[in-house]
Every structure is written in structure tokens, then in C-alpha cells.
Amino acid sequence: MYEVVLLIEQPLSNTDAGQIAELYAVKAHPAHTHIHVLLPVEDASARVESALGSIAASEVLATSALNFPDVDLAKIQEEIVQRSQAALDQSLAALAAQGCTADGEITSAEPVEALAGAVRQRQAAEVVILTRPHLVAEFFHVDWTSKARRRLGVPCLHLIEHKDPAEVDPTTVDHPVVDGGKHQDAP
């Protein structure tokens, strides 16, 4: 069995699941590849501090969650874990719909650390990292893929996430607008 570990940031779209299935020729050889999906879970306290820090934008306001006793970090963390598990389940269902054999886990560990552990544990032959574009991190080689390539002894493929056509907001897509039979650029 060819073992692949797939690190994702958010739920797989049907388009992305189809791309993974095509990449490993799942339709032709469904029993030959197993995909283990890793989905990192955010830390609630870091999320709250980040949000408060962006609101504060200076040291005038303290950003520590400890200064906000009404914030229930345990409840926020539980909600984050539930949403992450639902996202993982959705991703596994999308892969299964494409004929892939897959399982997965959510992890609160640092993503590349979790990836390295999964590669060792599963003796994976390859890693796929599926993310949104992170231009600055990629430019400075501090993105997940660059870190994984430096750390792991297996091939690491970086793919960019796609949205399914039904998920695309037509108001944000650049396309020509037909007005009275004449094509015009969208405003």
C-alpha cells in the first residue's frame, strides 16, 4: 500500500478531492493508495489574543486573554475542535466520494511537527500539503511546505486549494459583463 499524508488548512473541496484522486490514479487502482489527512486545530487562547491584539493595535490595551475573565477559553476551544472535526469529516467524505481510501485526525500540535510524526508512524512514501496561497511565507520559505521539505526525507508536493464552482461568490470573480450586447470589463 502506498501511504500518503495530506496536510490541509481547511475542508477539502470536491475539486481538491478529485485532484488528489487523479494524482494517485485512485479510479484505476483504488486499493493501492491510502491517504491520511491531518487538519491542525487552532489554539483558542492564541486566537483570542490575536483578535484582541489586532483590535488594540498598540501596547495601550493589554491583549492577554487573562485580562478578559468573561472569555471562556475552554468553551471556545471545544467549539474549535468540533468545527475542525466536522471539517475533517467533510474532507474524508469528499475523498471517499472520489474512491479514495482515507482516514484522518485533527491535531493541536505544530503542523509540521504533526506531519513529521504521521510520516514516521505511517512510514509514508509521500506528503501532500494543500493550502491557500501564502505568498509572503512562501517567498521567505517559512511556509509548511518549505519547512516539511527541509525536515522530511520524503517528497513533498504543495497544491493550492480550489473552491467548488457552487462555492464561488460571483460578485468577487473577475469576468466580462454583457451590457446591451457589448462586452465590458466588470467595474
MODELLER restraints for C-alpha pairs under 7 A, 6 or more apart:
rsr = mdl.restraints
at = mdl.atoms
rsr.add(forms.Gaussian(group=physical.xy_distance, feature=features.Distance(at['CA:1:A'], at['CA:32:A']), mean=5.07, stdev=0.5))
rsr.add(forms.Gaussian(group=physical.xy_distance, feature=features.Distance(at['CA:1:A'], at['CA:33:A']), mean=5.61, stdev=0.5))
rsr.add(forms.Gaussian(group=physical.xy_distance, feature=features.Distance(at['CA:1:A'], at['CA:34:A']), mean=6.70, stdev=0.5))
rsr.add(forms.Gaussian(group=physical.xy_distance, feature=features.Distance(at['CA:2:A'], at['CA:32:A']), mean=5.90, stdev=0.5))
rsr.add(forms.Gaussian(group=physical.xy_distance, feature=features.Distance(at['CA:2:A'], at['CA:33:A']), mean=4.59, stdev=0.5))
rsr.add(forms.Gaussian(group=physical.xy_distance, feature=features.Distance(at['CA:2:A'], at['CA:34:A']), mean=6.13, stdev=0.5))
rsr.add(forms.Gaussian(group=physical.xy_distance, feature=features.Distance(at['CA:2:A'], at['CA:125:A']), mean=6.61, stdev=0.5))
rsr.add(forms.Gaussian(group=physical.xy_distance, feature=features.Distance(at['CA:3:A'], at['CA:33:A']), mean=5.94, stdev=0.5))
rsr.add(forms.Gaussian(group=physical.xy_distance, feature=features.Distance(at['CA:3:A'], at['CA:34:A']), mean=5.04, stdev=0.5))
rsr.add(forms.Gaussian(group=physical.xy_distance, feature=features.Distance(at['CA:3:A'], at['CA:35:A']), mean=6.14, stdev=0.5))
rsr.add(forms.Gaussian(group=physical.xy_distance, feature=features.Distance(at['CA:3:A'], at['CA:124:A']), mean=4.66, stdev=0.5))
rsr.add(forms.Gaussian(group=physical.xy_distance, feature=features.Distance(at['CA:3:A'], at['CA:125:A']), mean=5.66, stdev=0.5))
rsr.add(forms.Gaussian(group=physical.xy_distance, feature=features.Distance(at['CA:3:A'], at['CA:126:A']), mean=6.93, stdev=0.5))
rsr.add(forms.Gaussian(group=physical.xy_distance, feature=features.Distance(at['CA:4:A'], at['CA:34:A']), mean=6.17, stdev=0.5))
rsr.add(forms.Gaussian(group=physical.xy_distance, feature=features.Distance(at['CA:4:A'], at['CA:35:A']), mean=4.85, stdev=0.5))
rsr.add(forms.Gaussian(group=physical.xy_distance, feature=features.Distance(at['CA:4:A'], at['CA:36:A']), mean=6.23, stdev=0.5))
rsr.add(forms.Gaussian(group=physical.xy_distance, feature=features.Distance(at['CA:4:A'], at['CA:124:A']), mean=5.40, stdev=0.5))
rsr.add(forms.Gaussian(group=physical.xy_distance, feature=features.Distance(at['CA:4:A'], at['CA:125:A']), mean=6.13, stdev=0.5))
rsr.add(forms.Gaussian(group=physical.xy_distance, feature=features.Distance(at['CA:4:A'], at['CA:126:A']), mean=5.03, stdev=0.5))
rsr.add(forms.Gaussian(group=physical.xy_distance, feature=features.Distance(at['CA:4:A'], at['CA:127:A']), mean=5.61, stdev=0.5))
rsr.add(forms.Gaussian(group=physical.xy_distance, feature=features.Distance(at['CA:5:A'], at['CA:35:A']), mean=5.73, stdev=0.5))
rsr.add(forms.Gaussian(group=physical.xy_distance, feature=features.Distance(at['CA:5:A'], at['CA:36:A']), mean=4.75, stdev=0.5))
rsr.add(forms.Gaussian(group=physical.xy_distance, feature=features.Distance(at['CA:5:A'], at['CA:37:A']), mean=5.95, stdev=0.5))
rsr.add(forms.Gaussian(group=physical.xy_distance, feature=features.Distance(at['CA:5:A'], at['CA:119:A']), mean=6.67, stdev=0.5))
rsr.add(forms.Gaussian(group=physical.xy_distance, feature=features.Distance(at['CA:5:A'], at['CA:124:A']), mean=6.51, stdev=0.5))
rsr.add(forms.Gaussian(group=physical.xy_distance, feature=features.Distance(at['CA:5:A'], at['CA:126:A']), mean=6.62, stdev=0.5))
rsr.add(forms.Gaussian(group=physical.xy_distance, feature=features.Distance(at['CA:5:A'], at['CA:127:A']), mean=4.92, stdev=0.5))
rsr.add(forms.Gaussian(group=physical.xy_distance, feature=features.Distance(at['CA:5:A'], at['CA:128:A']), mean=6.30, stdev=0.5))
rsr.add(forms.Gaussian(group=physical.xy_distance, feature=features.Distance(at['CA:6:A'], at['CA:35:A']), mean=6.64, stdev=0.5))
rsr.add(forms.Gaussian(group=physical.xy_distance, feature=features.Distance(at['CA:6:A'], at['CA:36:A']), mean=5.94, stdev=0.5))
rsr.add(forms.Gaussian(group=physical.xy_distance, feature=features.Distance(at['CA:6:A'], at['CA:37:A']), mean=4.70, stdev=0.5))
rsr.add(forms.Gaussian(group=physical.xy_distance, feature=features.Distance(at['CA:6:A'], at['CA:38:A']), mean=6.05, stdev=0.5))
rsr.add(forms.Gaussian(group=physical.xy_distance, feature=features.Distance(at['CA:6:A'], at['CA:127:A']), mean=5.93, stdev=0.5))
rsr.add(forms.Gaussian(group=physical.xy_distance, feature=features.Distance(at['CA:6:A'], at['CA:128:A']), mean=4.75, stdev=0.5))
rsr.add(forms.Gaussian(group=physical.xy_distance, feature=features.Distance(at['CA:6:A'], at['CA:129:A']), mean=5.77, stdev=0.5))
rsr.add(forms.Gaussian(group=physical.xy_distance, feature=features.Distance(at['CA:7:A'], at['CA:37:A']), mean=5.95, stdev=0.5))
rsr.add(forms.Gaussian(group=physical.xy_distance, feature=features.Distance(at['CA:7:A'], at['CA:38:A']), mean=4.78, stdev=0.5))
rsr.add(forms.Gaussian(group=physical.xy_distance, feature=features.Distance(at['CA:7:A'], at['CA:39:A']), mean=6.19, stdev=0.5))
rsr.add(forms.Gaussian(group=physical.xy_distance, feature=features.Distance(at['CA:7:A'], at['CA:128:A']), mean=6.32, stdev=0.5))
rsr.add(forms.Gaussian(group=physical.xy_distance, feature=features.Distance(at['CA:7:A'], at['CA:129:A']), mean=4.77, stdev=0.5))
rsr.add(forms.Gaussian(group=physical.xy_distance, feature=features.Distance(at['CA:7:A'], at['CA:130:A']), mean=6.18, stdev=0.5))
rsr.add(forms.Gaussian(group=physical.xy_distance, feature=features.Distance(at['CA:8:A'], at['CA:38:A']), mean=6.28, stdev=0.5))
rsr.add(forms.Gaussian(group=physical.xy_distance, feature=features.Distance(at['CA:8:A'], at['CA:39:A']), mean=5.42, stdev=0.5))
rsr.add(forms.Gaussian(group=physical.xy_distance, feature=features.Distance(at['CA:8:A'], at['CA:129:A']), mean=6.14, stdev=0.5))
rsr.add(forms.Gaussian(group=physical.xy_distance, feature=features.Distance(at['CA:8:A'], at['CA:130:A']), mean=5.02, stdev=0.5))
rsr.add(forms.Gaussian(group=physical.xy_distance, feature=features.Distance(at['CA:8:A'], at['CA:131:A']), mean=6.08, stdev=0.5))
rsr.add(forms.Gaussian(group=physical.xy_distance, feature=features.Distance(at['CA:9:A'], at['CA:39:A']), mean=6.17, stdev=0.5))
rsr.add(forms.Gaussian(group=physical.xy_distance, feature=features.Distance(at['CA:9:A'], at['CA:40:A']), mean=6.85, stdev=0.5))
rsr.add(forms.Gaussian(group=physical.xy_distance, feature=features.Distance(at['CA:9:A'], at['CA:131:A']), mean=5.72, stdev=0.5))
rsr.add(forms.Gaussian(group=physical.xy_distance, feature=features.Distance(at['CA:10:A'], at['CA:87:A']), mean=6.73, stdev=0.5))
rsr.add(forms.Gaussian(group=physical.xy_distance, feature=features.Distance(at['CA:11:A'], at['CA:87:A']), mean=4.82, stdev=0.5))
rsr.add(forms.Gaussian(group=physical.xy_distance, feature=features.Distance(at['CA:11:A'], at['CA:88:A']), mean=6.30, stdev=0.5))
rsr.add(forms.Gaussian(group=physical.xy_distance, feature=features.Distance(at['CA:11:A'], at['CA:90:A']), mean=6.38, stdev=0.5))
rsr.add(forms.Gaussian(group=physical.xy_distance, feature=features.Distance(at['CA:11:A'], at['CA:91:A']), mean=5.24, stdev=0.5))
rsr.add(forms.Gaussian(group=physical.xy_distance, feature=features.Distance(at['CA:12:A'], at['CA:91:A']), mean=4.74, stdev=0.5))
rsr.add(forms.Gaussian(group=physical.xy_distance, feature=features.Distance(at['CA:12:A'], at['CA:94:A']), mean=6.89, stdev=0.5))
rsr.add(forms.Gaussian(group=physical.xy_distance, feature=features.Distance(at['CA:13:A'], at['CA:162:A']), mean=6.72, stdev=0.5))
rsr.add(forms.Gaussian(group=physical.xy_distance, feature=features.Distance(at['CA:13:A'], at['CA:163:A']), mean=5.96, stdev=0.5))
rsr.add(forms.Gaussian(group=physical.xy_distance, feature=features.Distance(at['CA:13:A'], at['CA:164:A']), mean=5.95, stdev=0.5))
rsr.add(forms.Gaussian(group=physical.xy_distance, feature=features.Distance(at['CA:14:A'], at['CA:94:A']), mean=5.65, stdev=0.5))
rsr.add(forms.Gaussian(group=physical.xy_distance, feature=features.Distance(at['CA:14:A'], at['CA:164:A']), mean=6.32, stdev=0.5))
rsr.add(forms.Gaussian(group=physical.xy_distance, feature=features.Distance(at['CA:15:A'], at['CA:162:A']), mean=6.44, stdev=0.5))
rsr.add(forms.Gaussian(group=physical.xy_distance, feature=features.Distance(at['CA:15:A'], at['CA:163:A']), mean=6.93, stdev=0.5))
rsr.add(forms.Gaussian(group=physical.xy_distance, feature=features.Distance(at['CA:15:A'], at['CA:164:A']), mean=5.76, stdev=0.5))
rsr.add(forms.Gaussian(group=physical.xy_distance, feature=features.Distance(at['CA:16:A'], at['CA:161:A']), mean=6.51, stdev=0.5))
rsr.add(forms.Gaussian(group=physical.xy_distance, feature=features.Distance(at['CA:16:A'], at['CA:162:A']), mean=6.09, stdev=0.5))
rsr.add(forms.Gaussian(group=physical.xy_distance, feature=features.Distance(at['CA:17:A'], at['CA:94:A']), mean=5.81, stdev=0.5))
rsr.add(forms.Gaussian(group=physical.xy_distance, feature=features.Distance(at['CA:17:A'], at['CA:95:A']), mean=5.10, stdev=0.5))
rsr.add(forms.Gaussian(group=physical.xy_distance, feature=features.Distance(at['CA:17:A'], at['CA:98:A']), mean=6.67, stdev=0.5))
rsr.add(forms.Gaussian(group=physical.xy_distance, feature=features.Distance(at['CA:18:A'], at['CA:98:A']), mean=5.98, stdev=0.5))
rsr.add(forms.Gaussian(group=physical.xy_distance, feature=features.Distance(at['CA:21:A'], at['CA:98:A']), mean=6.22, stdev=0.5))
rsr.add(forms.Gaussian(group=physical.xy_distance, feature=features.Distance(at['CA:21:A'], at['CA:100:A']), mean=6.34, stdev=0.5))
rsr.add(forms.Gaussian(group=physical.xy_distance, feature=features.Distance(at['CA:26:A'], at['CA:99:A']), mean=6.35, stdev=0.5))
rsr.add(forms.Gaussian(group=physical.xy_distance, feature=features.Distance(at['CA:26:A'], at['CA:100:A']), mean=6.09, stdev=0.5))
rsr.add(forms.Gaussian(group=physical.xy_distance, feature=features.Distance(at['CA:27:A'], at['CA:99:A']), mean=6.46, stdev=0.5))
rsr.add(forms.Gaussian(group=physical.xy_distance, feature=features.Distance(at['CA:30:A'], at['CA:99:A']), mean=6.53, stdev=0.5))
rsr.add(forms.Gaussian(group=physical.xy_distance, feature=features.Distance(at['CA:30:A'], at['CA:100:A']), mean=6.53, stdev=0.5))
rsr.add(forms.Gaussian(group=physical.xy_distance, feature=features.Distance(at['CA:33:A'], at['CA:101:A']), mean=6.91, stdev=0.5))
rsr.add(forms.Gaussian(group=physical.xy_distance, feature=features.Distance(at['CA:34:A'], at['CA:101:A']), mean=5.17, stdev=0.5))
rsr.add(forms.Gaussian(group=physical.xy_distance, feature=features.Distance(at['CA:34:A'], at['CA:102:A']), mean=5.65, stdev=0.5))
rsr.add(forms.Gaussian(group=physical.xy_distance, feature=features.Distance(at['CA:35:A'], at['CA:101:A']), mean=6.27, stdev=0.5))
rsr.add(forms.Gaussian(group=physical.xy_distance, feature=features.Distance(at['CA:35:A'], at['CA:102:A']), mean=4.57, stdev=0.5))
rsr.add(forms.Gaussian(group=physical.xy_distance, feature=features.Distance(at['CA:35:A'], at['CA:103:A']), mean=6.58, stdev=0.5))
rsr.add(forms.Gaussian(group=physical.xy_distance, feature=features.Distance(at['CA:36:A'], at['CA:102:A']), mean=5.62, stdev=0.5))
rsr.add(forms.Gaussian(group=physical.xy_distance, feature=features.Distance(at['CA:36:A'], at['CA:103:A']), mean=5.09, stdev=0.5))
rsr.add(forms.Gaussian(group=physical.xy_distance, feature=features.Distance(at['CA:36:A'], at['CA:104:A']), mean=5.01, stdev=0.5))
rsr.add(forms.Gaussian(group=physical.xy_distance, feature=features.Distance(at['CA:37:A'], at['CA:103:A']), mean=6.20, stdev=0.5))
rsr.add(forms.Gaussian(group=physical.xy_distance, feature=features.Distance(at['CA:37:A'], at['CA:104:A']), mean=4.24, stdev=0.5))
rsr.add(forms.Gaussian(group=physical.xy_distance, feature=features.Distance(at['CA:37:A'], at['CA:105:A']), mean=6.36, stdev=0.5))
rsr.add(forms.Gaussian(group=physical.xy_distance, feature=features.Distance(at['CA:38:A'], at['CA:104:A']), mean=5.78, stdev=0.5))
rsr.add(forms.Gaussian(group=physical.xy_distance, feature=features.Distance(at['CA:38:A'], at['CA:105:A']), mean=5.35, stdev=0.5))
rsr.add(forms.Gaussian(group=physical.xy_distance, feature=features.Distance(at['CA:38:A'], at['CA:106:A']), mean=5.82, stdev=0.5))
rsr.add(forms.Gaussian(group=physical.xy_distance, feature=features.Distance(at['CA:38:A'], at['CA:107:A']), mean=6.97, stdev=0.5))
rsr.add(forms.Gaussian(group=physical.xy_distance, feature=features.Distance(at['CA:39:A'], at['CA:88:A']), mean=6.65, stdev=0.5))
rsr.add(forms.Gaussian(group=physical.xy_distance, feature=features.Distance(at['CA:39:A'], at['CA:105:A']), mean=6.47, stdev=0.5))
rsr.add(forms.Gaussian(group=physical.xy_distance, feature=features.Distance(at['CA:39:A'], at['CA:106:A']), mean=4.73, stdev=0.5))
rsr.add(forms.Gaussian(group=physical.xy_distance, feature=features.Distance(at['CA:39:A'], at['CA:107:A']), mean=6.21, stdev=0.5))
rsr.add(forms.Gaussian(group=physical.xy_distance, feature=features.Distance(at['CA:40:A'], at['CA:106:A']), mean=5.61, stdev=0.5))
rsr.add(forms.Gaussian(group=physical.xy_distance, feature=features.Distance(at['CA:40:A'], at['CA:107:A']), mean=4.80, stdev=0.5))
rsr.add(forms.Gaussian(group=physical.xy_distance, feature=features.Distance(at['CA:40:A'], at['CA:108:A']), mean=5.75, stdev=0.5))
rsr.add(forms.Gaussian(group=physical.xy_distance, feature=features.Distance(at['CA:40:A'], at['CA:111:A']), mean=5.99, stdev=0.5))
rsr.add(forms.Gaussian(group=physical.xy_distance, feature=features.Distance(at['CA:41:A'], at['CA:81:A']), mean=6.46, stdev=0.5))
rsr.add(forms.Gaussian(group=physical.xy_distance, feature=features.Distance(at['CA:41:A'], at['CA:84:A']), mean=6.27, stdev=0.5))
rsr.add(forms.Gaussian(group=physical.xy_distance, feature=features.Distance(at['CA:41:A'], at['CA:106:A']), mean=6.28, stdev=0.5))
rsr.add(forms.Gaussian(group=physical.xy_distance, feature=features.Distance(at['CA:41:A'], at['CA:107:A']), mean=5.65, stdev=0.5))
rsr.add(forms.Gaussian(group=physical.xy_distance, feature=features.Distance(at['CA:41:A'], at['CA:108:A']), mean=4.99, stdev=0.5))
rsr.add(forms.Gaussian(group=physical.xy_distance, feature=features.Distance(at['CA:42:A'], at['CA:80:A']), mean=6.97, stdev=0.5))
rsr.add(forms.Gaussian(group=physical.xy_distance, feature=features.Distance(at['CA:42:A'], at['CA:108:A']), mean=6.73, stdev=0.5))
rsr.add(forms.Gaussian(group=physical.xy_distance, feature=features.Distance(at['CA:43:A'], at['CA:77:A']), mean=6.75, stdev=0.5))
rsr.add(forms.Gaussian(group=physical.xy_distance, feature=features.Distance(at['CA:44:A'], at['CA:73:A']), mean=5.97, stdev=0.5))
rsr.add(forms.Gaussian(group=physical.xy_distance, feature=features.Distance(at['CA:44:A'], at['CA:76:A']), mean=5.93, stdev=0.5))
rsr.add(forms.Gaussian(group=physical.xy_distance, feature=features.Distance(at['CA:44:A'], at['CA:77:A']), mean=4.91, stdev=0.5))
rsr.add(forms.Gaussian(group=physical.xy_distance, feature=features.Distance(at['CA:45:A'], at['CA:65:A']), mean=6.64, stdev=0.5))
rsr.add(forms.Gaussian(group=physical.xy_distance, feature=features.Distance(at['CA:45:A'], at['CA:73:A']), mean=6.24, stdev=0.5))
rsr.add(forms.Gaussian(group=physical.xy_distance, feature=features.Distance(at['CA:48:A'], at['CA:65:A']), mean=6.60, stdev=0.5))
rsr.add(forms.Gaussian(group=physical.xy_distance, feature=features.Distance(at['CA:49:A'], at['CA:63:A']), mean=5.65, stdev=0.5))
rsr.add(forms.Gaussian(group=physical.xy_distance, feature=features.Distance(at['CA:49:A'], at['CA:64:A']), mean=5.80, stdev=0.5))
rsr.add(forms.Gaussian(group=physical.xy_distance, feature=features.Distance(at['CA:49:A'], at['CA:65:A']), mean=5.87, stdev=0.5))
rsr.add(forms.Gaussian(group=physical.xy_distance, feature=features.Distance(at['CA:52:A'], at['CA:63:A']), mean=5.51, stdev=0.5))
rsr.add(forms.Gaussian(group=physical.xy_distance, feature=features.Distance(at['CA:53:A'], at['CA:63:A']), mean=5.24, stdev=0.5))
rsr.add(forms.Gaussian(group=physical.xy_distance, feature=features.Distance(at['CA:84:A'], at['CA:106:A']), mean=6.80, stdev=0.5))
rsr.add(forms.Gaussian(group=physical.xy_distance, feature=features.Distance(at['CA:85:A'], at['CA:106:A']), mean=6.59, stdev=0.5))
rsr.add(forms.Gaussian(group=physical.xy_distance, feature=features.Distance(at['CA:92:A'], at['CA:102:A']), mean=6.40, stdev=0.5))
rsr.add(forms.Gaussian(group=physical.xy_distance, feature=features.Distance(at['CA:92:A'], at['CA:103:A']), mean=6.61, stdev=0.5))
rsr.add(forms.Gaussian(group=physical.xy_distance, feature=features.Distance(at['CA:95:A'], at['CA:102:A']), mean=6.97, stdev=0.5))
rsr.add(forms.Gaussian(group=physical.xy_distance, feature=features.Distance(at['CA:107:A'], at['CA:114:A']), mean=6.99, stdev=0.5))
rsr.add(forms.Gaussian(group=physical.xy_distance, feature=features.Distance(at['CA:112:A'], at['CA:144:A']), mean=6.31, stdev=0.5))
rsr.add(forms.Gaussian(group=physical.xy_distance, feature=features.Distance(at['CA:112:A'], at['CA:147:A']), mean=6.97, stdev=0.5))
rsr.add(forms.Gaussian(group=physical.xy_distance, feature=features.Distance(at['CA:112:A'], at['CA:148:A']), mean=6.12, stdev=0.5))
rsr.add(forms.Gaussian(group=physical.xy_distance, feature=features.Distance(at['CA:116:A'], at['CA:152:A']), mean=6.62, stdev=0.5))
rsr.add(forms.Gaussian(group=physical.xy_distance, feature=features.Distance(at['CA:125:A'], at['CA:154:A']), mean=6.07, stdev=0.5))
rsr.add(forms.Gaussian(group=physical.xy_distance, feature=features.Distance(at['CA:126:A'], at['CA:154:A']), mean=5.45, stdev=0.5))
rsr.add(forms.Gaussian(group=physical.xy_distance, feature=features.Distance(at['CA:126:A'], at['CA:155:A']), mean=5.15, stdev=0.5))
rsr.add(forms.Gaussian(group=physical.xy_distance, feature=features.Distance(at['CA:126:A'], at['CA:156:A']), mean=6.23, stdev=0.5))
rsr.add(forms.Gaussian(group=physical.xy_distance, feature=features.Distance(at['CA:127:A'], at['CA:154:A']), mean=6.98, stdev=0.5))
rsr.add(forms.Gaussian(group=physical.xy_distance, feature=features.Distance(at['CA:127:A'], at['CA:155:A']), mean=6.19, stdev=0.5))
rsr.add(forms.Gaussian(group=physical.xy_distance, feature=features.Distance(at['CA:127:A'], at['CA:156:A']), mean=4.72, stdev=0.5))
rsr.add(forms.Gaussian(group=physical.xy_distance, feature=features.Distance(at['CA:127:A'], at['CA:157:A']), mean=6.22, stdev=0.5))
rsr.add(forms.Gaussian(group=physical.xy_distance, feature=features.Distance(at['CA:128:A'], at['CA:156:A']), mean=5.74, stdev=0.5))
rsr.add(forms.Gaussian(group=physical.xy_distance, feature=features.Distance(at['CA:128:A'], at['CA:157:A']), mean=4.75, stdev=0.5))
rsr.add(forms.Gaussian(group=physical.xy_distance, feature=features.Distance(at['CA:128:A'], at['CA:158:A']), mean=5.91, stdev=0.5))
rsr.add(forms.Gaussian(group=physical.xy_distance, feature=features.Distance(at['CA:129:A'], at['CA:145:A']), mean=6.42, stdev=0.5))
rsr.add(forms.Gaussian(group=physical.xy_distance, feature=features.Distance(at['CA:129:A'], at['CA:157:A']), mean=6.14, stdev=0.5))
rsr.add(forms.Gaussian(group=physical.xy_distance, feature=features.Distance(at['CA:129:A'], at['CA:158:A']), mean=4.84, stdev=0.5))
rsr.add(forms.Gaussian(group=physical.xy_distance, feature=features.Distance(at['CA:129:A'], at['CA:159:A']), mean=6.16, stdev=0.5))
rsr.add(forms.Gaussian(group=physical.xy_distance, feature=features.Distance(at['CA:130:A'], at['CA:158:A']), mean=5.96, stdev=0.5))
rsr.add(forms.Gaussian(group=physical.xy_distance, feature=features.Distance(at['CA:130:A'], at['CA:159:A']), mean=4.79, stdev=0.5))
rsr.add(forms.Gaussian(group=physical.xy_distance, feature=features.Distance(at['CA:130:A'], at['CA:160:A']), mean=5.61, stdev=0.5))
rsr.add(forms.Gaussian(group=physical.xy_distance, feature=features.Distance(at['CA:130:A'], at['CA:161:A']), mean=5.91, stdev=0.5))
rsr.add(forms.Gaussian(group=physical.xy_distance, feature=features.Distance(at['CA:131:A'], at['CA:159:A']), mean=6.61, stdev=0.5))
rsr.add(forms.Gaussian(group=physical.xy_distance, feature=features.Distance(at['CA:131:A'], at['CA:160:A']), mean=5.28, stdev=0.5))
rsr.add(forms.Gaussian(group=physical.xy_distance, feature=features.Distance(at['CA:131:A'], at['CA:161:A']), mean=5.46, stdev=0.5))
rsr.add(forms.Gaussian(group=physical.xy_distance, feature=features.Distance(at['CA:132:A'], at['CA:160:A']), mean=5.56, stdev=0.5))
rsr.add(forms.Gaussian(group=physical.xy_distance, feature=features.Distance(at['CA:132:A'], at['CA:161:A']), mean=5.42, stdev=0.5))
rsr.add(forms.Gaussian(group=physical.xy_distance, feature=features.Distance(at['CA:133:A'], at['CA:160:A']), mean=6.29, stdev=0.5))
rsr.add(forms.Gaussian(group=physical.xy_distance, feature=features.Distance(at['CA:137:A'], at['CA:143:A']), mean=4.94, stdev=0.5))
rsr.add(forms.Gaussian(group=physical.xy_distance, feature=features.Distance(at['CA:145:A'], at['CA:156:A']), mean=6.83, stdev=0.5))
rsr.add(forms.Gaussian(group=physical.xy_distance, feature=features.Distance(at['CA:145:A'], at['CA:158:A']), mean=6.22, stdev=0.5))
rsr.add(forms.Gaussian(group=physical.xy_distance, feature=features.Distance(at['CA:149:A'], at['CA:156:A']), mean=6.05, stdev=0.5))
rsr.add(forms.Gaussian(group=physical.xy_distance, feature=features.Distance(at['CA:174:A'], at['CA:186:A']), mean=6.68, stdev=0.5))
rsr.add(forms.Gaussian(group=physical.xy_distance, feature=features.Distance(at['CA:175:A'], at['CA:186:A']), mean=6.23, stdev=0.5))
rsr.add(forms.Gaussian(group=physical.xy_distance, feature=features.Distance(at['CA:176:A'], at['CA:183:A']), mean=6.10, stdev=0.5))
rsr.add(forms.Gaussian(group=physical.xy_distance, feature=features.Distance(at['CA:176:A'], at['CA:184:A']), mean=5.63, stdev=0.5))
rsr.add(forms.Gaussian(group=physical.xy_distance, feature=features.Distance(at['CA:176:A'], at['CA:185:A']), mean=4.85, stdev=0.5))
rsr.add(forms.Gaussian(group=physical.xy_distance, feature=features.Distance(at['CA:176:A'], at['CA:186:A']), mean=5.55, stdev=0.5))
rsr.add(forms.Gaussian(group=physical.xy_distance, feature=features.Distance(at['CA:177:A'], at['CA:183:A']), mean=5.77, stdev=0.5))
rsr.add(forms.Gaussian(group=physical.xy_distance, feature=features.Distance(at['CA:177:A'], at['CA:184:A']), mean=5.35, stdev=0.5))
rsr.add(forms.Gaussian(group=physical.xy_distance, feature=features.Distance(at['CA:177:A'], at['CA:185:A']), mean=6.09, stdev=0.5))
rsr.add(forms.Gaussian(group=physical.xy_distance, feature=features.Distance(at['CA:177:A'], at['CA:186:A']), mean=5.67, stdev=0.5))
rsr.add(forms.Gaussian(group=physical.xy_distance, feature=features.Distance(at['CA:178:A'], at['CA:184:A']), mean=6.34, stdev=0.5))
